[in-house]
């Protein structure tokens, strides 16, 4: 077996060292101070520096997301994976919570009866929730399209939409639709994204809300 030289890093220091490497590799590029933690955490979770270029922020998106979190918002995800990745412990300190309707039996039954995706029905369930909402859509373009339709119809007014579905069918189009809207948004333009990116963006906002980048 070929001998590989590994860095010796204490477990508690691995994330800190990773962020240092990301900072070094970003070099002299500059980003708005509130957006940089979001960009770095997306890169940290994916090892993909394209997020330095393809993340698009509407004016004040990070500020509005942080305010919603501090106001005890509900984060609605379109996958259980994203739900699992959100730091609910810190979110709950603000009186907030994360939910995902995708595995609910009644959502599955309604989706089947209507010939719709569970993601579509999940966004309709989200529209009925009280209080401020953040939508974290990392997988299903149908969820993002339905959210945009509900917003356009005045049936939903999320504080922030994180639009980062991944894939090939209607993924780019759904993101471009969101980009045409006035709703605060963070979008990963193009085909890239995923549940891990949606959760990473949520956590970057949660950590900024708590003023602790590594909580």
C-alpha positions as CSV (number, residue, x, y, z in Angstrom):
1,X,0.0,0.0,0.0
2,X,1.3,3.4,-1.0
3,X,2.0,5.6,2.0
4,X,0.0,8.8,1.9
5,X,1.0,11.8,4.0
6,X,-2.1,12.9,6.0
7,X,-2.6,16.1,8.0
8,X,-3.0,15.5,11.7
9,X,-6.0,17.7,12.7
10,X,-7.9,17.4,15.9
11,X,-11.6,16.5,15.4
12,X,-12.8,19.8,16.8
13,X,-10.6,21.7,14.4
14,X,-11.5,20.0,11.1
15,X,-14.3,22.4,10.2
16,X,-12.1,25.4,11.1
17,X,-9.3,24.1,9.0
18,X,-11.6,23.5,6.1
19,X,-12.9,27.0,6.2
20,X,-9.3,28.3,6.3
21,X,-8.6,26.3,3.1
22,X,-11.7,27.6,1.4
23,X,-10.7,31.2,2.3
24,X,-7.2,30.6,0.9
25,X,-8.5,29.1,-2.4
26,X,-11.0,32.0,-2.8
27,X,-7.9,34.2,-2.9
28,X,-8.4,37.9,-3.4
29,X,-12.0,37.6,-4.5
30,X,-14.4,39.7,-2.5
31,X,-18.0,39.2,-1.6
32,X,-20.6,41.1,0.5
33,X,-19.9,40.3,4.2
34,X,-23.3,38.8,4.8
35,X,-23.2,36.6,1.7
36,X,-19.7,35.2,2.3
37,X,-20.6,32.8,5.1
38,X,-23.4,31.4,2.9
39,X,-21.0,30.9,0.0
40,X,-18.3,29.3,2.1
41,X,-20.7,26.9,3.8
42,X,-22.1,25.8,0.4
43,X,-18.5,25.2,-0.7
44,X,-17.7,23.4,2.5
45,X,-20.6,20.9,2.2
46,X,-19.9,20.2,-1.5
47,X,-16.2,20.9,-2.1
48,X,-17.4,22.7,-5.2
49,X,-16.1,26.3,-5.7
50,X,-18.6,26.9,-8.5
51,X,-20.9,28.1,-5.7
52,X,-18.8,31.2,-5.4
53,X,-20.1,32.1,-8.9
54,X,-23.6,30.6,-9.2
55,X,-25.2,31.6,-5.9
56,X,-27.5,34.6,-6.7
57,X,-28.8,36.7,-3.8
58,X,-31.7,39.1,-4.1
59,X,-31.3,42.5,-2.4
60,X,-31.3,42.0,1.4
61,X,-31.9,38.2,1.1
62,X,-29.5,37.2,3.9
63,X,-30.7,40.0,6.2
64,X,-34.3,39.0,5.7
65,X,-33.5,35.3,6.2
66,X,-31.7,36.1,9.5
67,X,-34.6,38.3,10.6
68,X,-37.1,35.5,9.9
69,X,-35.0,33.1,11.9
70,X,-34.7,35.5,14.8
71,X,-38.5,35.9,14.6
72,X,-39.1,32.2,15.2
73,X,-39.8,31.2,11.6
74,X,-40.6,27.7,10.2
75,X,-38.2,26.3,7.7
76,X,-40.0,24.0,5.2
77,X,-37.8,21.6,3.3
78,X,-38.7,19.5,0.2
79,X,-36.7,16.5,1.4
80,X,-36.1,14.6,4.6
81,X,-32.4,14.8,3.8
82,X,-32.5,18.6,4.0
83,X,-34.7,18.5,7.1
84,X,-32.1,16.3,8.8
85,X,-29.3,18.6,7.9
86,X,-30.8,21.8,9.3
87,X,-29.4,22.6,12.7
88,X,-32.7,22.4,14.6
89,X,-31.1,22.8,18.0
90,X,-30.0,26.4,17.3
91,X,-33.1,27.2,15.3
92,X,-35.3,26.2,18.2
93,X,-33.5,28.7,20.5
94,X,-35.3,31.4,18.5
95,X,-38.6,29.6,18.8
96,X,-38.4,28.3,15.3
97,X,-38.7,24.8,13.8
98,X,-38.1,22.9,10.6
99,X,-40.7,20.7,9.0
100,X,-40.9,18.4,5.9
101,X,-44.2,17.1,4.7
102,X,-42.8,14.7,2.0
103,X,-43.2,11.5,4.1
104,X,-46.7,12.3,5.4
105,X,-49.2,9.6,4.3
106,X,-51.9,12.1,3.5
107,X,-49.6,14.1,1.3
108,X,-48.7,11.0,-0.6
109,X,-52.3,10.0,-0.9
110,X,-53.4,13.4,-2.2
111,X,-50.5,13.6,-4.6
112,X,-51.4,10.2,-6.1
113,X,-55.1,11.1,-6.3
114,X,-54.4,14.4,-8.1
115,X,-51.6,13.1,-10.3
116,X,-49.2,15.6,-8.8
117,X,-45.8,15.2,-7.1
118,X,-45.6,15.1,-3.3
119,X,-43.4,18.1,-3.5
120,X,-46.2,20.1,-5.1
121,X,-48.7,19.1,-2.4
122,X,-46.0,19.8,0.3
123,X,-45.7,23.4,-0.8
124,X,-49.5,23.8,-0.6
125,X,-49.3,22.5,3.0
126,X,-46.6,25.0,3.7
127,X,-48.8,27.9,2.5
128,X,-51.2,27.1,5.3
129,X,-48.6,27.4,8.0
130,X,-48.8,30.4,10.4
131,X,-45.9,32.8,11.0
132,X,-42.9,33.6,8.9
133,X,-41.6,30.9,6.5
134,X,-38.4,30.0,4.8
135,X,-38.7,27.6,2.0
136,X,-35.6,25.4,1.5
137,X,-36.0,23.6,-1.8
138,X,-33.0,21.5,-2.7
139,X,-34.4,18.7,-4.8
140,X,-37.7,19.1,-6.6
141,X,-38.3,21.8,-9.3
142,X,-42.0,21.0,-9.0
143,X,-41.9,22.3,-5.4
144,X,-40.2,25.5,-6.5
145,X,-42.6,26.1,-9.4
146,X,-45.6,25.5,-7.1
147,X,-44.2,27.8,-4.5
148,X,-43.8,30.5,-7.2
149,X,-47.4,30.0,-8.3
150,X,-48.7,30.3,-4.7
151,X,-46.7,33.4,-4.2
152,X,-48.0,34.9,-7.4
153,X,-51.5,34.1,-6.4
154,X,-51.1,35.8,-3.0
155,X,-51.5,32.5,-1.1
156,X,-48.0,32.4,0.3
157,X,-45.5,35.1,1.3
158,X,-42.3,33.5,2.5
159,X,-39.7,35.6,4.1
160,X,-37.1,33.8,1.9
161,X,-37.0,31.1,-0.7
162,X,-33.8,29.1,-1.0
163,X,-34.1,27.7,-4.6
164,X,-31.4,25.2,-5.1
165,X,-33.0,22.1,-6.8
166,X,-30.6,19.8,-8.6
167,X,-30.9,17.9,-11.8
168,X,-31.9,18.3,-15.5
169,X,-35.7,18.4,-16.0
170,X,-37.1,21.9,-15.4
171,X,-34.4,22.6,-12.8
172,X,-32.9,25.6,-14.6
173,X,-36.3,26.9,-15.6
174,X,-37.7,26.7,-12.1
175,X,-34.8,28.7,-10.8
176,X,-35.1,31.3,-13.5
177,X,-38.8,31.7,-12.7
178,X,-37.9,32.5,-9.0
179,X,-35.3,35.0,-10.2
180,X,-38.1,37.0,-11.9
181,X,-40.0,37.4,-8.7
182,X,-39.8,40.1,-6.0
183,X,-39.8,37.5,-3.2
184,X,-36.4,37.4,-1.3
185,X,-34.4,34.5,-2.6
186,X,-31.1,32.7,-2.7
187,X,-30.7,30.7,-5.9
188,X,-28.0,28.3,-7.2
189,X,-28.2,29.2,-10.9
190,X,-27.8,26.3,-13.3
191,X,-28.2,22.6,-12.7
192,X,-26.2,22.3,-9.5
193,X,-27.8,22.3,-6.0
194,X,-29.2,19.6,-3.8
195,X,-30.6,18.9,-0.3
196,X,-27.2,19.3,1.2
197,X,-26.8,22.7,-0.3
198,X,-30.3,23.8,0.9
199,X,-29.4,22.7,4.5
200,X,-26.0,24.3,4.3
201,X,-27.6,27.7,3.3
202,X,-30.1,27.4,6.1
203,X,-27.4,26.7,8.6
204,X,-25.3,29.6,7.4
205,X,-28.2,31.9,8.1
206,X,-29.0,30.2,11.4
207,X,-25.3,30.6,12.6
208,X,-25.3,34.3,11.5
209,X,-28.6,34.8,13.4
210,X,-26.9,33.4,16.5
211,X,-23.7,35.3,15.8
212,X,-21.8,32.1,16.0
213,X,-20.2,30.8,12.8
214,X,-19.4,27.3,14.2
215,X,-22.3,26.5,16.6
